[in-house]
């Protein structure tokens, strides 16, 4: 099993698991790889260093005197960004799992629920900025939550 660090053209980083290097190359050539956050198909493999057990040689090579000063800061930023992306994906998945998708009927269905014409339930769907403003004027609270295109279809 090969695990590669991948990145889309929008800068979202994620892992890809492949049976082999040939499997990764085959999926890349066939255009099967896409970003799970934005569905971008321009995915590239990031450089990575395999972990080699070299004993004392590794300890010497990774000493603070050898590593550039900016590397730890960049690494921490990358970790923070990955954690933020992961948290966003978890939140969106939770919303999707606990709501009914009413699609473009969202404003109409939100009004029906608000005025007691339909059963109260958690819904999600699409509404323009103007439709959201009109709902707010009627006292109907809505939250715009951008859903990554990678999560708009079935999830597994």
C-alpha positions in Angstrom: 0.0 0.0 0.0 1.3 3.4 -1.0 0.2 6.6 0.8 1.0 9.8 -1.1 0.5 13.4 0.0 -1.5 15.1 -2.7 -2.4 18.7 -3.5 -5.0 20.3 -5.8 -4.5 23.5 -7.8 -6.5 25.4 -5.0 -3.8 24.4 -2.4 -5.9 21.8 -0.5 -3.7 19.0 0.7 -4.9 15.4 1.3 -3.7 11.8 1.3 -4.2 9.3 -1.4 -4.0 5.6 -0.8 -3.0 3.4 -3.7 -2.1 -0.3 -4.2 1.1 0.7 -6.0 3.0 3.5 -7.8 1.6 2.1 -11.0 -2.0 2.3 -9.6 -1.4 6.0 -8.7 0.0 6.7 -12.2 -2.9 4.9 -13.9 -5.5 6.8 -11.9 -3.7 10.1 -12.6 -3.6 9.4 -16.4 -7.3 8.4 -16.5 -8.3 11.6 -14.6 -9.8 9.7 -11.7 -8.1 11.7 -8.9 -9.9 14.8 -7.5 -9.7 16.9 -4.4 -12.2 15.8 -1.7 -12.7 19.4 -0.7 -13.3 21.2 -4.0 -13.5 18.4 -6.6 -10.6 19.9 -8.5 -9.1 17.4 -10.9 -5.7 19.1 -11.1 -4.1 17.0 -8.5 -0.3 16.7 -8.0 1.8 14.6 -5.8 3.8 16.5 -3.1 7.3 15.5 -2.4 7.7 13.3 0.6 10.6 11.6 2.4 10.1 7.9 3.3 11.0 7.1 6.9 14.2 5.2 6.9 15.6 3.7 10.0 19.2 4.9 9.9 19.9 5.2 13.6 22.4 7.8 14.6 22.8 9.2 11.0 19.1 10.4 11.1 19.6 12.0 14.5 22.5 14.0 13.2 20.8 15.0 10.0 17.7 16.3 11.8 19.5 18.3 14.4 18.3 21.9 14.8 21.7 23.2 13.5 21.2 21.5 10.1 17.5 22.3 9.5 16.7 25.8 8.1 14.9 28.1 10.5 11.8 28.5 8.3 11.1 24.8 8.0 9.5 24.2 11.4 7.3 27.3 11.0 6.1 26.1 7.5 5.5 22.6 8.9 3.4 24.0 11.7 1.4 26.1 9.3 0.8 23.1 7.0 -0.3 21.0 10.1 -2.7 23.8 11.2 -4.1 24.2 7.7 -4.6 20.4 7.4 -6.4 20.4 10.8 -8.6 23.3 9.7 -9.5 21.5 6.4 -10.2 18.3 8.3 -12.5 20.1 10.8 -14.4 21.8 8.0 -14.9 18.4 6.3 -16.2 16.8 9.5 -18.6 19.7 10.1 -20.0 19.6 6.6 -20.4 15.8 6.8 -22.2 16.1 10.1 -24.6 18.7 8.5 -25.2 16.5 5.5 -25.8 13.4 7.7 -28.3 15.2 9.9 -30.4 17.2 7.3 -32.7 16.6 4.5 -31.7 18.0 1.1 -34.6 20.0 -0.3 -32.4 21.5 -3.1 -33.7 24.7 -4.7 -37.0 24.5 -2.8 -35.1 25.5 0.3 -36.7 29.0 0.8 -40.2 27.6 0.2 -39.7 24.7 2.6 -38.1 26.9 5.3 -41.1 29.1 5.2 -43.5 26.1 5.4 -41.7 24.8 8.4 -41.5 28.3 10.1 -45.2 28.9 9.7 -46.2 25.4 10.8 -47.4 24.2 7.4 -44.8 21.4 7.3 -43.3 19.1 9.9 -40.3 20.7 11.8 -37.0 19.1 10.6 -33.5 20.0 9.7 -33.2 20.9 6.0 -30.5 22.1 3.7 -30.6 23.3 0.1 -29.8 26.2 -2.2 -30.9 29.8 -1.7 -29.6 33.0 -3.3 -28.3 35.9 -1.2 -31.5 37.8 -1.9 -33.7 34.8 -0.8 -31.6 34.4 2.4 -32.1 38.1 3.1 -35.9 37.8 2.6 -36.0 34.8 4.9 -34.1 36.8 7.6 -36.6 39.7 7.2 -39.4 37.2 8.0 -37.5 36.0 11.1 -36.4 32.7 9.6 -32.8 32.1 10.5 -30.6 30.4 7.9 -26.9 29.8 7.7 -25.0 29.8 4.4 -22.6 26.8 4.5 -20.5 26.3 1.4 -20.4 22.6 0.7 -17.3 21.3 -1.1 -18.2 19.9 -4.5 -16.6 16.7 -3.4 -19.4 16.1 -0.9 -22.4 17.0 -3.1 -22.9 13.4 -4.3 -23.1 10.2 -2.4 -20.6 9.8 0.4 -18.9 6.6 1.5 
